[in-house]
Amino acid sequence: MRLAAKLILLFLIGLLLIVGLFAYLTIQTNQRLAIDEHERYAKDLAATIQSTMQDRGIPSQDISRYLNRSRGVVQHVQVRWVELNGGSQSRPTVPTELILARREVTTFGMPDQSGQPFLYTYVPVFGESESPAGRIEVAAPDTASAGRMRQSMITSLVALIGVATLSGIVIWVGGVNMVGKPLNHLIDKVHRVGNGDFDDPIAIHGGDELGRLGSALNEMCQQLSAQREHLQTETASRLEAEEQLRHADRLNSVGRMAAGIAHEIGTPLNVVIGRAQLIQRSEHATDQVRSDAEVIHSEADRIAGIVRGLLGFTHARKSELIIQPINQLLASTVEWLQPMAKKHHAQLSLEISSEPLTVKLDSAQMQQVWTNLILNAIQATNDDGRVEVVARASGETVQISFSDNGSGMKPEDQEHVFEPFFTTKDVGEGTGLGLSISHGIVKEHGGEIRFDSTLGEGSCFHVILPLAELPEGRSQSNLGEPS
């Protein structure tokens, strides 16, 4: 709106200057026309007087007496004979120095004694010499000049008002619709861009500068939005990479610590197990002693299993990957863990495809992964719990899902699931190494582990492994050979 007002003001100033110049030139032209008309009249009148004197045989030197006798002949015009060097009665009305050196007809505008504007025209009359003997002064009131000036001023003022009004309306309407509103849209868009809002492109139609500016601003917003998304993606990737590096560093530190602890515990633990076996085989031991020795042996074996897990976590052996169907291996694992499920009053079921699901894997390591996941699912359930194992082919992968209807995991615990020694179980029920070791084994097989968990509803872990094609010339009977 301010820009439109400035444009209108600037236009009106320019228009005023143009109309004023036009009025000035018109007035000057009218005055020139009035002077020219008066000069023609004076010249014609002087010529008529001289011609009349010649026709009547009046000498030219008697022109002054002739004009004095003929003053009343011409109406509204004063005609008299003047001499530049004459007496006070014959001196011109206009100062002598203005017409002294002029030989041509000259006209001057001057007010008379009453202040009324007059036009004085001096027509030289030549005698026998080349110098003029005198001049005929023709004086007439300049009544038309004021009227013409007044008319010119009125005409110019009306034209100025009309053109200014029409132009102001056009500029105001055009300025508001074509400049004001688009500028307001652009300013609002710039403010939103400054606040980080790159959506809702502005709609400025037209191929003028404002339209091109709006299009450029929309393109800039699209580029900024794309760059922001790219930056967010890169930031998330960088944070994920840093988290993986921290995780690897933790694994390395924990591995060194676990290896030292396992070696320190291993030797005295073997002594405990050996002594417990000796007590069990002793002929002099009572039944109660043998029972206590069996408990010591069982618990020592459990500690030994934990130690083996620590050693396996810190010193991973080289995997022997063999292309084989996992149907029977998975079924055997589930069957082997049925007693554990019954002990926890849980129902363990398996749903697997009848067609062979062929995968390149290390059967011992993969069975360890499945065992860990099934045991975790069983321990997460309460009475009348359900643990379902489902294996099916999905595209170029095999997905094995382990789901339970247990207590689920808290959101703050889910991001630490695969960290070593992290567990949500009670003390004595787990070491926190199972999922971490399983995650590493599956990664080594070119697969991945995913999980979904809802607090109070249960969890589901998905082991995804790539399918493998059988080599030519090999059948199901010889799949146990290393590839």
C-alpha positions, 0 to 999 in steps of 0.5 A: 500500500505504501508503494502504491501511494508513493507511485501515485504521488510521484506520478502526480508531481510529474503530471503537475510539472507537465501540465504547468509547463503546457499552461505556461507555453499556452499563455506565452503563445496566446500573448505572442498571438495577441502581439502579432495581431496587434502589430498587423493591425497597427501596420495595416492602419499606418499603411492606410493612413499613408495611402490616404494622405497620398491620395489627398496629396498631403505631404508626409511631413504633415502626417502629424497634423493629419493624425491630430485632426483624425483622432476620433476616426478610429474607435478603441485605438489611440493613434498619434505621431511621435518623435524620439527626439521631439518635445514632451507632446510628441514623445512616445509613451514607452521609454525612448531607449527601448525603441531608439535603435529599432527600425522595424515595427515593435510592440510593447505591453505596459500599463497606462496611468490607471494601471490598465494593461495596454499594447503599444505598437510603433510603426516607423515612417520613412521620409526622403532619408533612410532614417525614419522621420518619426513613428506612428504610435498605435495604443490599444487596451490589452483586454483579451490577454487577461481573458485568454490567460484566465481561460488557459489557467482554467483549462489547464487546471481542469485537465490536471484534475481530470487526468490526475483523478483518472490516473490516481484511480488506475494506479491505486487499483493497479498498485493494490492488486498488482503490487500490494497484494503480491508483495504482502504474500512475498513478505509473509512467505519470507517470514515463514521461511525465516521460521523454518516453514518451507511448505505452502508455496505462494501463488503469484500468477503472471510473468512479471517481475513479482511473478518470477520472484514468487516462482524463484522463492518457491523453488528456493523453498523446495531446495531448502526443504530437500536439503533439510531432509537430506541433512536430517537423514545424514545426521541420523545416519551419523548418530547411528554410526556413532552409536555402533562405534560406541557399541563396538567399543563397549563390546571390546572392553567387556570382551577383554574383561569377560575373558579375564574373568572366565579364565580366572573362574575356569580353573577353580570351577573345574576343581569344584566339579571334579570334587563333586563327582568324586563325592558322588562316586564315593562308596562311603558317602551317604545318600544325603551327601551324594544329594548335596554333591549332585546339587553342587555339581549341577550348579557348578555346571551352570556356572561353567555354562556361563563361563563358556558363554563369556569365552564364546562371546570374547573368542568367536570361532570361525563359522562353518557355513553349510547350505541346508534346509532349516526345517528339521533343525528348527523342529528339533530345537523346538522339540528339545525345549518342550520340557522347559516350556512345560516347566513354566506352564507355557505352550510352545508351538511351531508353524513351518513350511512343508517345502524346504527353507534352504539357508547357508548357515552354521547349524550349531550357532544358529541353533544357539540363536533359536534356543536363546530366543525361545528361552527368553520368550518362555521366561517372559510368560506367566501361567498359561503363556503361549510361545509361537515359532513361525518360519516362512519364506518371504521373497528372497529371505526366510523369516523366523518369528518368535512371539510370546504373550508375556509382559513385553518391554518398556520403551526405555529398555528396547534401545538397549536390548542387544547390549551385552550384560543388559537384561530385564530378568531377575538376578540369577535368571540371565547374564544379558549375553544371549541376545548380544551373542545372537545378534552377532551370529545373525549378522555374521550370517548376513541376516538381521534381527528385528523385534516388536514389543508392547508393554503388557502385551508381549514381544516378537523377535524376527530372525531374517536370513537370506535364502540360498540355492542348492548347488548343481548336482547336490541333493537333500541327502548330501547337504551336510557337506561344507560348501 
